[in-house]
Amino acid sequence: MPFERVFTNTVWEQRVGYCRAVRAGDCIYVTGTAPVGEDGGVVGVGDGYVQARRCFEIIAKALGQLGASMENVVRSRMFVTDISLWEDYGRAHKEFLGGAPPATSMVEVKSLIDPAMLIEIEIDAVVMKAS
């Protein structure tokens, strides 16, 4: 089975050796996605909602490049540095995934790769072929 990969050309993809998303058959795995703007800087510093929205925008684009949409998401994992902002993260989650709610987790972590980042999101999706 051939794999399809999507890259967003962030500095971390190059340095660490990973891609934004991989499609293996019907399954798509989106790597931990941080709130990074086109310029490489952190978007929405101090704002959990804005940062979560940016993560989901990047994820939605990667899914689209692999023939999927947010409706194909079956699992989301949110790694956050401040769990007290759960409602802000959750509001963005519902906006992007509320139409077809996936299984989800939100876990507080000590830090992310950049101290200005409040959230990083991973997604798993399934695209079933029509039979």
PyMOL CGO cylinders between C-alpha atoms (Angstrom):
from pymol import cmd
from pymol.cgo import CYLINDER

trace = [
    CYLINDER, 0.00, 0.00, 0.00, 1.51, 3.35, -1.00, 0.3, 1, 1, 1, 1, 1, 1,
    CYLINDER, 1.51, 3.35, -1.00, 1.61, 6.14, 1.55, 0.3, 1, 1, 1, 1, 1, 1,
    CYLINDER, 1.61, 6.14, 1.55, 0.73, 9.74, 0.72, 0.3, 1, 1, 1, 1, 1, 1,
    CYLINDER, 0.73, 9.74, 0.72, 2.41, 12.52, 2.68, 0.3, 1, 1, 1, 1, 1, 1,
    CYLINDER, 2.41, 12.52, 2.68, 1.67, 16.23, 3.10, 0.3, 1, 1, 1, 1, 1, 1,
    CYLINDER, 1.67, 16.23, 3.10, 4.34, 18.70, 4.13, 0.3, 1, 1, 1, 1, 1, 1,
    CYLINDER, 4.34, 18.70, 4.13, 3.84, 22.28, 5.31, 0.3, 1, 1, 1, 1, 1, 1,
    CYLINDER, 3.84, 22.28, 5.31, 7.55, 23.13, 5.14, 0.3, 1, 1, 1, 1, 1, 1,
    CYLINDER, 7.55, 23.13, 5.14, 7.86, 24.29, 8.73, 0.3, 1, 1, 1, 1, 1, 1,
    CYLINDER, 7.86, 24.29, 8.73, 11.33, 24.50, 10.18, 0.3, 1, 1, 1, 1, 1, 1,
    CYLINDER, 11.33, 24.50, 10.18, 10.49, 21.64, 12.54, 0.3, 1, 1, 1, 1, 1, 1,
    CYLINDER, 10.49, 21.64, 12.54, 9.53, 19.23, 9.73, 0.3, 1, 1, 1, 1, 1, 1,
    CYLINDER, 9.53, 19.23, 9.73, 12.96, 19.71, 8.22, 0.3, 1, 1, 1, 1, 1, 1,
    CYLINDER, 12.96, 19.71, 8.22, 14.91, 19.52, 11.48, 0.3, 1, 1, 1, 1, 1, 1,
    CYLINDER, 14.91, 19.52, 11.48, 13.08, 16.61, 13.07, 0.3, 1, 1, 1, 1, 1, 1,
    CYLINDER, 13.08, 16.61, 13.07, 12.21, 14.62, 9.95, 0.3, 1, 1, 1, 1, 1, 1,
    CYLINDER, 12.21, 14.62, 9.95, 8.42, 14.36, 9.88, 0.3, 1, 1, 1, 1, 1, 1,
    CYLINDER, 8.42, 14.36, 9.88, 5.49, 15.45, 7.74, 0.3, 1, 1, 1, 1, 1, 1,
    CYLINDER, 5.49, 15.45, 7.74, 2.20, 17.19, 8.56, 0.3, 1, 1, 1, 1, 1, 1,
    CYLINDER, 2.20, 17.19, 8.56, 0.05, 14.20, 7.65, 0.3, 1, 1, 1, 1, 1, 1,
    CYLINDER, 0.05, 14.20, 7.65, 0.28, 10.66, 6.29, 0.3, 1, 1, 1, 1, 1, 1,
    CYLINDER, 0.28, 10.66, 6.29, -2.43, 8.71, 4.51, 0.3, 1, 1, 1, 1, 1, 1,
    CYLINDER, -2.43, 8.71, 4.51, -2.13, 4.93, 4.69, 0.3, 1, 1, 1, 1, 1, 1,
    CYLINDER, -2.13, 4.93, 4.69, -5.08, 3.39, 2.87, 0.3, 1, 1, 1, 1, 1, 1,
    CYLINDER, -5.08, 3.39, 2.87, -8.28, 4.63, 4.52, 0.3, 1, 1, 1, 1, 1, 1,
    CYLINDER, -8.28, 4.63, 4.52, -6.46, 6.07, 7.55, 0.3, 1, 1, 1, 1, 1, 1,
    CYLINDER, -6.46, 6.07, 7.55, -4.99, 9.54, 7.89, 0.3, 1, 1, 1, 1, 1, 1,
    CYLINDER, -4.99, 9.54, 7.89, -2.73, 10.61, 10.75, 0.3, 1, 1, 1, 1, 1, 1,
    CYLINDER, -2.73, 10.61, 10.75, -2.09, 14.31, 11.32, 0.3, 1, 1, 1, 1, 1, 1,
    CYLINDER, -2.09, 14.31, 11.32, 0.96, 15.06, 13.42, 0.3, 1, 1, 1, 1, 1, 1,
    CYLINDER, 0.96, 15.06, 13.42, 0.94, 17.38, 16.41, 0.3, 1, 1, 1, 1, 1, 1,
    CYLINDER, 0.94, 17.38, 16.41, -0.05, 20.72, 14.90, 0.3, 1, 1, 1, 1, 1, 1,
    CYLINDER, -0.05, 20.72, 14.90, 0.91, 23.97, 16.60, 0.3, 1, 1, 1, 1, 1, 1,
    CYLINDER, 0.91, 23.97, 16.60, -0.52, 27.48, 16.06, 0.3, 1, 1, 1, 1, 1, 1,
    CYLINDER, -0.52, 27.48, 16.06, 2.07, 28.67, 13.57, 0.3, 1, 1, 1, 1, 1, 1,
    CYLINDER, 2.07, 28.67, 13.57, 1.45, 31.41, 11.02, 0.3, 1, 1, 1, 1, 1, 1,
    CYLINDER, 1.45, 31.41, 11.02, 2.66, 31.61, 7.45, 0.3, 1, 1, 1, 1, 1, 1,
    CYLINDER, 2.66, 31.61, 7.45, 5.66, 33.61, 8.68, 0.3, 1, 1, 1, 1, 1, 1,
    CYLINDER, 5.66, 33.61, 8.68, 6.67, 30.83, 11.09, 0.3, 1, 1, 1, 1, 1, 1,
    CYLINDER, 6.67, 30.83, 11.09, 5.71, 32.79, 14.19, 0.3, 1, 1, 1, 1, 1, 1,
    CYLINDER, 5.71, 32.79, 14.19, 3.20, 31.78, 16.85, 0.3, 1, 1, 1, 1, 1, 1,
    CYLINDER, 3.20, 31.78, 16.85, -0.34, 33.02, 16.12, 0.3, 1, 1, 1, 1, 1, 1,
    CYLINDER, -0.34, 33.02, 16.12, -2.58, 34.40, 18.88, 0.3, 1, 1, 1, 1, 1, 1,
    CYLINDER, -2.58, 34.40, 18.88, -0.02, 34.67, 21.66, 0.3, 1, 1, 1, 1, 1, 1,
    CYLINDER, -0.02, 34.67, 21.66, -1.87, 34.35, 24.97, 0.3, 1, 1, 1, 1, 1, 1,
    CYLINDER, -1.87, 34.35, 24.97, -5.22, 33.48, 23.31, 0.3, 1, 1, 1, 1, 1, 1,
    CYLINDER, -5.22, 33.48, 23.31, -6.22, 29.81, 23.57, 0.3, 1, 1, 1, 1, 1, 1,
    CYLINDER, -6.22, 29.81, 23.57, -9.18, 30.15, 21.21, 0.3, 1, 1, 1, 1, 1, 1,
    CYLINDER, -9.18, 30.15, 21.21, -7.20, 31.85, 18.43, 0.3, 1, 1, 1, 1, 1, 1,
    CYLINDER, -7.20, 31.85, 18.43, -4.37, 29.33, 18.78, 0.3, 1, 1, 1, 1, 1, 1,
    CYLINDER, -4.37, 29.33, 18.78, -6.74, 26.35, 18.64, 0.3, 1, 1, 1, 1, 1, 1,
    CYLINDER, -6.74, 26.35, 18.64, -8.50, 27.78, 15.57, 0.3, 1, 1, 1, 1, 1, 1,
    CYLINDER, -8.50, 27.78, 15.57, -5.14, 28.18, 13.82, 0.3, 1, 1, 1, 1, 1, 1,
    CYLINDER, -5.14, 28.18, 13.82, -4.23, 24.56, 14.57, 0.3, 1, 1, 1, 1, 1, 1,
    CYLINDER, -4.23, 24.56, 14.57, -7.55, 23.38, 13.11, 0.3, 1, 1, 1, 1, 1, 1,
    CYLINDER, -7.55, 23.38, 13.11, -7.10, 25.55, 10.00, 0.3, 1, 1, 1, 1, 1, 1,
    CYLINDER, -7.10, 25.55, 10.00, -3.74, 23.89, 9.32, 0.3, 1, 1, 1, 1, 1, 1,
    CYLINDER, -3.74, 23.89, 9.32, -5.21, 20.45, 10.00, 0.3, 1, 1, 1, 1, 1, 1,
    CYLINDER, -5.21, 20.45, 10.00, -8.21, 21.04, 7.72, 0.3, 1, 1, 1, 1, 1, 1,
    CYLINDER, -8.21, 21.04, 7.72, -5.90, 22.05, 4.87, 0.3, 1, 1, 1, 1, 1, 1,
    CYLINDER, -5.90, 22.05, 4.87, -3.73, 18.94, 5.31, 0.3, 1, 1, 1, 1, 1, 1,
    CYLINDER, -3.73, 18.94, 5.31, -6.80, 16.68, 5.39, 0.3, 1, 1, 1, 1, 1, 1,
    CYLINDER, -6.80, 16.68, 5.39, -8.09, 18.32, 2.21, 0.3, 1, 1, 1, 1, 1, 1,
    CYLINDER, -8.09, 18.32, 2.21, -4.81, 17.62, 0.44, 0.3, 1, 1, 1, 1, 1, 1,
    CYLINDER, -4.81, 17.62, 0.44, -5.30, 13.93, 1.26, 0.3, 1, 1, 1, 1, 1, 1,
    CYLINDER, -5.30, 13.93, 1.26, -8.91, 13.75, 0.08, 0.3, 1, 1, 1, 1, 1, 1,
    CYLINDER, -8.91, 13.75, 0.08, -10.56, 14.12, 3.49, 0.3, 1, 1, 1, 1, 1, 1,
    CYLINDER, -10.56, 14.12, 3.49, -12.38, 16.73, 5.54, 0.3, 1, 1, 1, 1, 1, 1,
    CYLINDER, -12.38, 16.73, 5.54, -13.00, 17.45, 9.20, 0.3, 1, 1, 1, 1, 1, 1,
    CYLINDER, -13.00, 17.45, 9.20, -16.05, 15.17, 8.98, 0.3, 1, 1, 1, 1, 1, 1,
    CYLINDER, -16.05, 15.17, 8.98, -13.66, 12.23, 8.55, 0.3, 1, 1, 1, 1, 1, 1,
    CYLINDER, -13.66, 12.23, 8.55, -11.97, 12.87, 11.91, 0.3, 1, 1, 1, 1, 1, 1,
    CYLINDER, -11.97, 12.87, 11.91, -12.45, 10.01, 14.38, 0.3, 1, 1, 1, 1, 1, 1,
    CYLINDER, -12.45, 10.01, 14.38, -10.05, 11.11, 17.12, 0.3, 1, 1, 1, 1, 1, 1,
    CYLINDER, -10.05, 11.11, 17.12, -8.52, 14.37, 18.31, 0.3, 1, 1, 1, 1, 1, 1,
    CYLINDER, -8.52, 14.37, 18.31, -5.88, 14.88, 20.95, 0.3, 1, 1, 1, 1, 1, 1,
    CYLINDER, -5.88, 14.88, 20.95, -5.24, 18.32, 22.40, 0.3, 1, 1, 1, 1, 1, 1,
    CYLINDER, -5.24, 18.32, 22.40, -2.07, 18.92, 24.35, 0.3, 1, 1, 1, 1, 1, 1,
    CYLINDER, -2.07, 18.92, 24.35, -2.39, 22.18, 26.29, 0.3, 1, 1, 1, 1, 1, 1,
    CYLINDER, -2.39, 22.18, 26.29, -0.12, 24.10, 28.63, 0.3, 1, 1, 1, 1, 1, 1,
    CYLINDER, -0.12, 24.10, 28.63, -2.97, 25.73, 30.56, 0.3, 1, 1, 1, 1, 1, 1,
    CYLINDER, -2.97, 25.73, 30.56, -5.99, 23.48, 31.13, 0.3, 1, 1, 1, 1, 1, 1,
    CYLINDER, -5.99, 23.48, 31.13, -7.88, 26.38, 32.72, 0.3, 1, 1, 1, 1, 1, 1,
    CYLINDER, -7.88, 26.38, 32.72, -8.43, 27.65, 29.14, 0.3, 1, 1, 1, 1, 1, 1,
    CYLINDER, -8.43, 27.65, 29.14, -10.32, 24.43, 28.25, 0.3, 1, 1, 1, 1, 1, 1,
    CYLINDER, -10.32, 24.43, 28.25, -13.45, 26.33, 27.24, 0.3, 1, 1, 1, 1, 1, 1,
    CYLINDER, -13.45, 26.33, 27.24, -11.49, 28.40, 24.71, 0.3, 1, 1, 1, 1, 1, 1,
    CYLINDER, -11.49, 28.40, 24.71, -9.89, 25.32, 23.17, 0.3, 1, 1, 1, 1, 1, 1,
    CYLINDER, -9.89, 25.32, 23.17, -13.22, 23.49, 23.32, 0.3, 1, 1, 1, 1, 1, 1,
    CYLINDER, -13.22, 23.49, 23.32, -15.07, 26.29, 21.51, 0.3, 1, 1, 1, 1, 1, 1,
    CYLINDER, -15.07, 26.29, 21.51, -12.68, 26.05, 18.55, 0.3, 1, 1, 1, 1, 1, 1,
    CYLINDER, -12.68, 26.05, 18.55, -12.88, 22.24, 18.65, 0.3, 1, 1, 1, 1, 1, 1,
    CYLINDER, -12.88, 22.24, 18.65, -16.66, 22.37, 18.43, 0.3, 1, 1, 1, 1, 1, 1,
    CYLINDER, -16.66, 22.37, 18.43, -16.58, 24.89, 15.57, 0.3, 1, 1, 1, 1, 1, 1,
    CYLINDER, -16.58, 24.89, 15.57, -14.41, 22.62, 13.45, 0.3, 1, 1, 1, 1, 1, 1,
    CYLINDER, -14.41, 22.62, 13.45, -15.56, 19.18, 14.61, 0.3, 1, 1, 1, 1, 1, 1,
    CYLINDER, -15.56, 19.18, 14.61, -18.98, 19.65, 16.21, 0.3, 1, 1, 1, 1, 1, 1,
    CYLINDER, -18.98, 19.65, 16.21, -20.86, 18.51, 13.10, 0.3, 1, 1, 1, 1, 1, 1,
    CYLINDER, -20.86, 18.51, 13.10, -19.35, 15.03, 13.36, 0.3, 1, 1, 1, 1, 1, 1,
    CYLINDER, -19.35, 15.03, 13.36, -17.93, 14.81, 16.91, 0.3, 1, 1, 1, 1, 1, 1,
    CYLINDER, -17.93, 14.81, 16.91, -14.88, 12.56, 17.25, 0.3, 1, 1, 1, 1, 1, 1,
    CYLINDER, -14.88, 12.56, 17.25, -13.50, 10.82, 20.31, 0.3, 1, 1, 1, 1, 1, 1,
    CYLINDER, -13.50, 10.82, 20.31, -11.18, 13.31, 21.99, 0.3, 1, 1, 1, 1, 1, 1,
    CYLINDER, -11.18, 13.31, 21.99, -8.68, 13.95, 24.75, 0.3, 1, 1, 1, 1, 1, 1,
    CYLINDER, -8.68, 13.95, 24.75, -7.35, 17.15, 26.28, 0.3, 1, 1, 1, 1, 1, 1,
    CYLINDER, -7.35, 17.15, 26.28, -4.18, 16.72, 28.31, 0.3, 1, 1, 1, 1, 1, 1,
    CYLINDER, -4.18, 16.72, 28.31, -2.22, 19.38, 30.16, 0.3, 1, 1, 1, 1, 1, 1,
    CYLINDER, -2.22, 19.38, 30.16, 1.50, 19.23, 29.48, 0.3, 1, 1, 1, 1, 1, 1,
    CYLINDER, 1.50, 19.23, 29.48, 4.42, 21.09, 31.04, 0.3, 1, 1, 1, 1, 1, 1,
    CYLINDER, 4.42, 21.09, 31.04, 5.41, 22.91, 27.84, 0.3, 1, 1, 1, 1, 1, 1,
    CYLINDER, 5.41, 22.91, 27.84, 5.48, 22.82, 24.06, 0.3, 1, 1, 1, 1, 1, 1,
    CYLINDER, 5.48, 22.82, 24.06, 8.35, 23.50, 21.66, 0.3, 1, 1, 1, 1, 1, 1,
    CYLINDER, 8.35, 23.50, 21.66, 7.81, 27.29, 21.89, 0.3, 1, 1, 1, 1, 1, 1,
    CYLINDER, 7.81, 27.29, 21.89, 6.81, 28.83, 25.24, 0.3, 1, 1, 1, 1, 1, 1,
    CYLINDER, 6.81, 28.83, 25.24, 4.24, 31.06, 23.47, 0.3, 1, 1, 1, 1, 1, 1,
    CYLINDER, 4.24, 31.06, 23.47, 2.31, 27.99, 22.29, 0.3, 1, 1, 1, 1, 1, 1,
    CYLINDER, 2.31, 27.99, 22.29, -0.67, 27.06, 24.44, 0.3, 1, 1, 1, 1, 1, 1,
    CYLINDER, -0.67, 27.06, 24.44, -1.92, 24.11, 22.37, 0.3, 1, 1, 1, 1, 1, 1,
    CYLINDER, -1.92, 24.11, 22.37, -0.86, 21.41, 19.94, 0.3, 1, 1, 1, 1, 1, 1,
    CYLINDER, -0.86, 21.41, 19.94, -3.41, 19.12, 18.27, 0.3, 1, 1, 1, 1, 1, 1,
    CYLINDER, -3.41, 19.12, 18.27, -3.16, 15.64, 16.71, 0.3, 1, 1, 1, 1, 1, 1,
    CYLINDER, -3.16, 15.64, 16.71, -5.89, 14.18, 14.52, 0.3, 1, 1, 1, 1, 1, 1,
    CYLINDER, -5.89, 14.18, 14.52, -6.73, 10.71, 13.20, 0.3, 1, 1, 1, 1, 1, 1,
    CYLINDER, -6.73, 10.71, 13.20, -9.21, 10.41, 10.33, 0.3, 1, 1, 1, 1, 1, 1,
    CYLINDER, -9.21, 10.41, 10.33, -10.75, 7.61, 8.29, 0.3, 1, 1, 1, 1, 1, 1,
    CYLINDER, -10.75, 7.61, 8.29, -11.89, 7.91, 4.70, 0.3, 1, 1, 1, 1, 1, 1,
    CYLINDER, -11.89, 7.91, 4.70, -13.94, 4.89, 3.70, 0.3, 1, 1, 1, 1, 1, 1,
    CYLINDER, -13.94, 4.89, 3.70, -14.03, 4.00, 0.03, 0.3, 1, 1, 1, 1, 1, 1,
    CYLINDER, -14.03, 4.00, 0.03, -17.51, 3.73, -1.46, 0.3, 1, 1, 1, 1, 1, 1,
    CYLINDER, -17.51, 3.73, -1.46, -18.51, 0.11, -1.93, 0.3, 1, 1, 1, 1, 1, 1,
]
cmd.load_cgo(trace, "trace")
